[in-house]
Amino acid sequence: MVKTMLAEQLFMAGEIALVIALIVYGLILKRLLKLLRKPPVFWILLVLAAVFVLISLAFHAFGVWEKGSVEDPVELMRSLGMFGIFEALAIFAGSLMAVISGLLYSRWSHR
C-alpha cells in the first residue's frame, strides 16, 4: 500500500509541477507576444491547458481517494477505471492546447 500511494502522490506532484510550468510558459509567451506587437491571445490557451490538467488531477485524486487504502496496484487501477477516461481526455485537451499555442507563436515569430 505504501509504495502504491507514494507513486500516486509523486504522480500528483508531477501534475502540479506541470500546471505551474504551463502557467509560467503562458506568462512568458504573453510577454514575448507584446514584444512582437502581436495580440497576446495564445497565452490564454496555456492557462486553459493548465486548468484542464488540474481537472485531470481532480479526477485522478477522486479515483484514488475514493477507494481509501489500496493494497495492490491492480486494485488501484480498477478504482481509477471509471475516472480514467475523463482524466485522459482532460490531459489530452490540455496538451493539445499547449501544442497549438506553441505552434501559433512559432508561426508568428518567424515572419
C-alpha positions in Angstrom: 0.0 0.0 0.0 2.7 2.5 0.9 4.5 2.0 -2.4 1.3 2.4 -4.4 0.2 5.5 -2.6 3.7 7.0 -2.7 3.7 6.6 -6.5 0.3 8.2 -6.8 1.4 11.2 -4.7 4.5 11.5 -6.9 2.3 11.5 -10.0 0.1 14.2 -8.5 3.1 16.3 -7.5 4.3 16.0 -11.1 1.0 17.1 -12.4 1.1 20.2 -10.1 4.6 20.9 -11.4 3.2 20.7 -15.0 0.4 23.2 -14.1 3.0 25.6 -12.7 5.2 25.2 -15.8 2.2 25.8 -18.2 1.3 29.0 -16.3 4.9 30.3 -16.4 5.1 29.4 -20.1 1.9 31.3 -20.7 3.1 34.4 -18.9 6.4 34.3 -20.9 4.5 33.8 -24.1 2.3 36.8 -23.3 5.4 39.0 -22.8 7.0 37.8 -26.0 3.9 38.5 -28.0 3.9 42.0 -26.6 7.5 42.4 -27.8 6.4 41.3 -31.3 3.5 43.7 -31.2 1.0 40.9 -31.7 -2.2 40.5 -29.7 -1.4 38.3 -26.7 -4.2 35.8 -27.2 -2.4 32.5 -27.2 -1.2 32.6 -23.6 -4.9 32.1 -22.7 -4.7 28.7 -24.3 -1.8 27.8 -22.0 -3.7 28.9 -18.9 -6.7 26.8 -20.1 -4.3 23.9 -20.6 -3.3 24.3 -17.0 -6.9 24.3 -16.0 -7.5 21.0 -17.9 -4.5 19.4 -16.2 -5.9 20.5 -12.9 -9.2 18.9 -13.8 -7.4 15.7 -14.7 -5.7 15.9 -11.3 -9.0 16.2 -9.6 -10.4 13.1 -11.4 -7.3 11.2 -10.5 -7.3 12.3 -6.9 -11.0 11.4 -6.5 -10.4 8.0 -8.1 -7.5 7.3 -5.7 -9.0 8.5 -2.5 -12.5 7.2 -3.2 -11.1 3.7 -2.8 -9.3 4.6 0.5 -6.4 2.3 1.2 -5.3 0.3 -1.8 -3.3 -2.8 -1.1 -2.2 -3.7 -4.6 -1.7 -1.7 -7.9 -4.3 -3.8 -9.8 -7.0 -2.8 -7.3 -5.9 0.8 -7.7 -6.2 0.6 -11.5 -9.7 -0.8 -11.1 -10.7 2.1 -8.8 -9.3 4.6 -11.4 -11.2 2.8 -14.2 -14.3 4.9 -14.4 -12.4 8.2 -13.9 -9.6 7.2 -16.2 -11.3 8.2 -19.5 -12.1 11.7 -18.1 -8.6 12.1 -16.8 -7.1 11.0 -20.1 -9.4 13.4 -22.1 -8.5 16.3 -19.9 -4.8 15.7 -20.2 -5.2 15.3 -24.0 -7.2 18.6 -24.2 -4.6 20.4 -22.2 -1.7 19.1 -24.2 -3.4 19.9 -27.5 -3.9 23.5 -26.3 -0.3 23.8 -25.3 0.9 22.4 -28.7 -1.4 24.7 -30.6 -0.3 27.8 -28.8 3.3 26.9 -29.2 2.9 26.3 -33.0 1.0 29.5 -33.4 3.6 31.5 -31.6 6.3 29.8 -33.7 4.5 30.7 -36.9 4.0 34.4 -35.8 7.6 34.8 -34.6 9.2 33.5 -37.8 7.5 36.0 -40.1 
